[in-house]
Amino acid sequence: QVQLVESGGGLVQPGDSLTLSCATSGFTFNSYAMSWYRQAPGKERELVAGVTSIGDVTNYADSVKGRFTISRDNAGNTVYLQMNSLKPEDTAVYYCKAVNRYYRTYWGQGTQVTVSS
């Protein structure tokens, strides 16, 4: 049974940091590229960051470059998103996504991040 479970979200103030985790099971983690998406109320889901299956290449949305870092632990089947200098516009539900070379795709259920003073 495939599972992607996000955790680490919460309510923080502008300028604070958070680290999101996505713990996975039920599929061959190191064969899947992993990414983080987010969806704010009334907006489309958007890509935040991605990492290749072996972790050698990452990509980021322009809005988070220099503030967010994606990483993965293939031994622990987990992907992380370190978020620094958070802004109110980072408020969203954050989802992790797994996709393999055959475009088989799995999604987590999301974790809420709220940035507010």
C-alpha positions as CSV (number, residue, x, y, z in Angstrom):
1,Q,0.0,0.0,0.0
2,V,1.5,3.3,-1.1
3,Q,1.7,6.0,1.5
4,L,3.0,9.5,1.4
5,V,2.6,11.3,4.8
6,E,3.5,14.9,5.1
7,S,4.3,16.5,8.5
8,G,5.9,19.5,10.0
9,G,3.4,22.2,9.0
10,G,2.0,24.7,11.4
11,L,1.4,28.4,12.2
12,V,4.5,30.5,12.2
13,Q,5.4,34.2,12.0
14,P,7.0,36.0,9.0
15,G,10.7,35.3,8.9
16,D,10.5,32.0,10.8
17,S,11.6,28.6,9.5
18,L,9.9,25.3,9.1
19,T,11.0,21.9,7.8
20,L,8.4,19.7,6.2
21,S,8.8,16.0,5.9
22,C,7.2,13.5,3.6
23,A,7.6,9.9,4.8
24,T,6.9,7.3,2.1
25,S,6.3,3.6,1.9
26,G,4.9,1.0,-0.5
27,F,7.0,1.9,-3.6
28,T,10.6,2.0,-4.6
29,F,11.5,5.4,-3.3
30,N,14.8,5.7,-5.0
31,S,13.2,5.2,-8.4
32,Y,11.0,8.2,-8.0
33,A,11.6,11.9,-8.5
34,M,10.1,13.8,-5.6
35,S,8.6,17.2,-5.4
36,W,6.7,19.6,-3.2
37,Y,3.7,21.5,-4.4
38,R,1.5,23.9,-2.6
39,Q,-2.0,25.2,-3.0
40,A,-3.3,28.4,-1.5
41,P,-7.0,29.1,-1.1
42,G,-8.5,30.0,-4.4
43,K,-5.3,29.3,-6.3
44,E,-4.0,26.6,-8.5
45,R,-1.6,24.0,-7.1
46,E,1.9,25.0,-8.0
47,L,5.3,23.4,-8.0
48,V,7.6,24.6,-5.2
49,A,10.6,22.4,-5.5
50,G,11.7,19.1,-7.0
51,V,14.6,16.6,-6.7
52,T,15.7,13.8,-9.0
53,S,15.6,10.2,-7.8
54,I,19.2,10.1,-6.8
55,G,19.2,13.7,-5.5
56,D,21.7,15.1,-7.9
57,V,19.5,17.8,-9.4
58,T,17.0,20.1,-7.7
59,N,14.8,22.8,-9.1
60,Y,12.8,25.6,-7.4
61,A,10.0,28.0,-8.2
62,D,11.4,31.5,-8.5
63,S,9.3,32.6,-5.6
64,V,11.2,30.3,-3.2
65,K,14.7,30.3,-4.6
66,G,17.3,31.1,-2.0
67,R,14.8,30.5,0.8
68,F,13.7,26.9,0.5
69,T,15.8,23.7,0.1
70,I,14.6,20.3,-0.9
71,S,16.5,17.2,0.1
72,R,15.9,13.5,0.2
73,D,17.0,10.5,2.3
74,N,16.8,7.5,0.1
75,A,17.8,5.2,3.0
76,G,14.9,6.5,5.0
77,N,12.4,6.9,2.1
78,T,11.8,10.5,3.1
79,V,11.9,13.9,1.3
80,Y,12.2,17.2,3.1
81,L,11.5,20.8,2.5
82,Q,13.5,23.3,4.6
83,M,11.7,26.6,4.5
84,N,13.5,29.8,5.7
85,S,12.4,33.4,5.8
86,L,8.8,32.5,5.5
87,K,6.4,35.1,4.1
88,P,2.6,35.4,4.4
89,E,2.4,34.5,0.7
90,D,3.9,31.1,1.5
91,T,0.7,30.2,3.3
92,A,-0.8,27.1,1.6
93,V,-1.3,23.4,1.9
94,Y,1.9,21.7,1.0
95,Y,1.8,18.4,-0.8
96,C,4.6,15.9,-1.7
97,K,4.5,14.1,-5.0
98,A,6.3,11.1,-6.3
99,V,6.7,10.3,-10.0
100,N,8.8,7.7,-11.8
101,R,10.1,7.3,-15.3
102,Y,6.8,5.8,-16.5
103,Y,4.9,8.8,-15.0
104,R,3.3,6.7,-12.3
105,T,2.4,9.4,-9.8
106,Y,1.5,9.4,-6.1
107,W,0.4,12.3,-3.9
108,G,0.3,12.9,-0.2
109,Q,-2.6,14.4,1.6
110,G,-0.9,17.6,2.5
111,T,0.1,19.7,5.5
112,Q,-1.0,23.2,6.2
113,V,1.5,26.0,6.5
114,T,0.3,29.3,7.8
115,V,2.5,32.3,8.0
116,S,0.9,35.2,9.9
117,S,1.8,37.8,12.5
